[in-house]
Structure formats: structure tokens, C-alpha cells
Amino acid sequence: MVRITRGTLVVAIAALWFAVLGSAAGAIWCKHRSRELFIELERLNARRDDLEIEWGQLQLEQSAWSTHAFVERVAATKLRMRMPAPGEIEIRAP
């Protein structure tokens, strides 16, 4: 039979109390950290969605710039280019 002294019992109870207190503090910290990380994840997902929308808009804009009508309009207005009259066209053979 093992005899436990009063001093050993007090030390064991104190050690158990500190272990329970430490594990409770650790659980609280882990829960808080997981909430912070979840909020950060949601913020990053929202930013990704915004960037995907912007990317789609840029692709639409690029496709609009490459149409024949847009190129013709820019050439006529900004560059003051015009289509030559049929009499001004010369075809040369090499």
C-alpha cells in the first residue's frame, strides 16, 4: 500500500489546477486565433472576387478595343487618317 502524505497531495492538486488553468487558457487562445484567421480568409476571398470581376471587365474592354469599328474610329478622329479615294490607290507589282 502506498501512503500519500499531505504535502504530496497539496503539490499534486496544485499541479493539476495549473494544468487545467493552462489548458483552458490555451483553448481560449486557439479559439480566438481561429476566429482571426477565419476573418482574414473571408477578407481575402472578397478581395479575390473583386479582382475576378475587375479581370472580366478588363477582358471585355480589351475585346472592345480590338474591334474593326473601334480601330477605324480612333484612326479617323485621333490620328486624322482617312480612306484614300479609288483614284489615289496604286498597285505595284514587285
Residue frames relative to the residue before (quaternion, step in Angstrom):
aa qw qx qy qz dx dy dz
M 1.0000 0.0000 0.0000 0.0000 0.00 0.00 0.00
V 0.2966 -0.7566 0.5626 0.1518 3.55 -0.91 0.99
R 0.2269 -0.7738 0.5787 0.1220 3.52 -0.85 0.97
I 0.1959 -0.7686 0.6014 0.0961 3.54 -0.87 0.97
T 0.3179 -0.7565 0.5418 0.1818 3.51 -0.76 1.03
R 0.6639 -0.5161 0.3705 0.3945 3.52 -1.27 0.40
G 0.6452 0.5254 -0.3188 0.4539 3.62 0.98 -0.79
T 0.6533 0.5021 -0.3135 0.4720 3.57 0.99 -0.82
L 0.6401 0.5253 -0.3167 0.4626 3.57 1.02 -0.80
V 0.6477 0.5092 -0.3158 0.4706 3.61 0.96 -0.80
V 0.6564 0.4960 -0.3096 0.4767 3.59 0.96 -0.83
A 0.6540 0.5123 -0.3154 0.4586 3.61 0.95 -0.85
I 0.6601 0.4924 -0.3086 0.4761 3.59 0.95 -0.85
A 0.6436 0.5114 -0.3197 0.4712 3.60 0.95 -0.80
A 0.6509 0.5066 -0.3171 0.4681 3.60 0.95 -0.83
L 0.6547 0.4996 -0.3103 0.4749 3.59 0.96 -0.83
W 0.6401 0.5289 -0.3279 0.4505 3.58 1.00 -0.82
F 0.6728 0.4777 -0.2928 0.4831 3.59 0.95 -0.85
A 0.6241 0.5301 -0.3422 0.4609 3.60 1.05 -0.66
V 0.6571 0.4925 -0.3049 0.4823 3.59 0.95 -0.84
L 0.6525 0.5100 -0.3064 0.4694 3.57 0.94 -0.88
G 0.6644 0.5042 -0.2958 0.4657 3.61 0.95 -0.84
S 0.6760 0.4759 -0.3059 0.4721 3.58 0.92 -0.83
A 0.6182 0.5271 -0.3456 0.4695 3.63 1.07 -0.65
A 0.6538 0.4951 -0.3139 0.4784 3.60 0.95 -0.83
G 0.6445 0.5198 -0.3165 0.4628 3.59 1.01 -0.77
A 0.6517 0.5063 -0.3165 0.4676 3.58 0.98 -0.79
I 0.6392 0.5144 -0.3236 0.4713 3.58 1.00 -0.80
W 0.6594 0.5044 -0.3105 0.4630 3.61 0.90 -0.89
C 0.6536 0.5115 -0.3158 0.4598 3.61 0.95 -0.86
K 0.6489 0.5088 -0.3189 0.4674 3.60 0.95 -0.81
H 0.6524 0.5061 -0.3090 0.4720 3.58 0.95 -0.86
R 0.6685 0.5001 -0.2986 0.4624 3.60 0.90 -0.91
S 0.6512 0.5059 -0.3277 0.4611 3.61 0.97 -0.79
R 0.6282 0.5168 -0.3389 0.4727 3.61 1.05 -0.66
E 0.6334 0.5224 -0.3289 0.4666 3.59 0.98 -0.81
L 0.6816 0.4874 -0.2881 0.4636 3.57 0.90 -0.92
F 0.6303 0.5243 -0.3368 0.4631 3.60 1.04 -0.70
I 0.6360 0.5133 -0.3246 0.4760 3.59 0.99 -0.80
E 0.6487 0.5076 -0.3107 0.4743 3.59 0.97 -0.83
L 0.6381 0.5237 -0.3228 0.4630 3.59 0.99 -0.79
E 0.6638 0.4957 -0.3042 0.4703 3.59 0.93 -0.84
R 0.6298 0.5213 -0.3318 0.4707 3.59 1.05 -0.74
L 0.6685 0.4896 -0.2970 0.4744 3.58 0.95 -0.83
N 0.6285 0.5215 -0.3370 0.4685 3.60 1.04 -0.69
A 0.6429 0.5068 -0.3209 0.4763 3.59 1.00 -0.78
R 0.6440 0.5102 -0.3187 0.4727 3.60 0.99 -0.80
R 0.6349 0.5252 -0.3274 0.4624 3.59 1.00 -0.81
D 0.6495 0.5139 -0.3138 0.4644 3.58 0.97 -0.86
D 0.6417 0.5141 -0.3226 0.4688 3.59 1.00 -0.81
L 0.6690 0.4959 -0.3023 0.4638 3.58 0.96 -0.83
E 0.6270 0.5235 -0.3408 0.4655 3.60 1.05 -0.66
I 0.6301 0.5131 -0.3304 0.4802 3.59 1.04 -0.75
E 0.6633 0.4997 -0.3066 0.4652 3.58 0.91 -0.89
W 0.6276 0.5327 -0.3311 0.4612 3.60 1.01 -0.79
G 0.6522 0.5092 -0.3133 0.4661 3.60 0.94 -0.82
Q 0.6497 0.5089 -0.3155 0.4684 3.57 1.00 -0.82
L 0.6521 0.5073 -0.3183 0.4649 3.59 1.00 -0.79
Q 0.6334 0.5183 -0.3373 0.4652 3.59 1.02 -0.71
L 0.6387 0.5105 -0.3266 0.4740 3.60 1.02 -0.77
E 0.6544 0.5148 -0.3099 0.4590 3.56 0.95 -0.86
Q 0.6515 0.5107 -0.3153 0.4640 3.57 0.97 -0.84
S 0.6635 0.4912 -0.3191 0.4654 3.58 0.93 -0.79
A 0.6315 0.5198 -0.3398 0.4643 3.61 1.08 -0.62
W 0.6496 0.5290 -0.3182 0.4437 3.60 1.05 -0.72
S 0.7183 0.4605 -0.2636 0.4499 3.56 1.03 -0.63
T 0.4612 0.6690 -0.4719 0.3421 3.63 1.17 0.15
H 0.6253 -0.5705 0.3905 0.3620 3.55 -1.17 0.64
A 0.6566 0.5272 -0.3172 0.4363 3.59 0.91 -0.86
F 0.6500 0.5115 -0.3187 0.4628 3.58 0.99 -0.79
V 0.6509 0.5074 -0.3130 0.4701 3.58 0.94 -0.86
E 0.6433 0.5169 -0.3188 0.4662 3.59 0.97 -0.83
R 0.6709 0.5018 -0.3050 0.4528 3.59 0.89 -0.90
V 0.6562 0.4929 -0.3151 0.4766 3.62 0.94 -0.83
A 0.6425 0.5203 -0.3263 0.4582 3.59 0.96 -0.82
A 0.7000 0.4671 -0.2791 0.4625 3.58 0.93 -0.82
T 0.7587 0.4004 -0.2293 0.4598 3.61 0.80 -0.90
K 0.7839 0.3469 -0.1927 0.4775 3.59 0.62 -1.02
L 0.7721 0.3426 -0.1860 0.5019 3.58 0.93 -0.82
R 0.3189 -0.7849 0.4667 0.2538 3.57 1.36 -0.14
M 0.3161 0.7282 -0.5328 0.2930 3.52 0.93 0.92
R 0.0866 -0.7880 0.6073 0.0523 3.58 -1.17 0.52
M 0.5448 -0.5816 0.4827 0.3633 3.52 -1.27 0.37
P 0.4324 -0.6957 0.4958 0.2886 3.62 -0.86 0.85
A 0.5306 -0.5995 0.4912 0.3432 3.53 -1.20 0.57
P 0.6433 -0.5495 0.3519 0.4004 3.60 -1.07 0.55
G 0.6554 0.5111 -0.3219 0.4535 3.60 1.04 -0.62
E 0.6562 0.5196 -0.3099 0.4509 3.61 1.17 -0.39
I 0.5975 0.5776 -0.3568 0.4267 3.60 1.24 -0.24
E 0.0556 -0.7760 0.6282 0.0112 3.56 -0.91 0.97
I 0.1694 -0.7595 0.6190 0.1063 3.55 -0.94 0.84
R 0.0969 -0.8035 0.5872 0.0099 3.56 -0.73 1.07
A 0.3378 -0.7234 0.5690 0.1971 3.50 -0.98 0.83
P 0.5296 -0.6461 0.4356 0.3351 3.60 -1.01 0.62
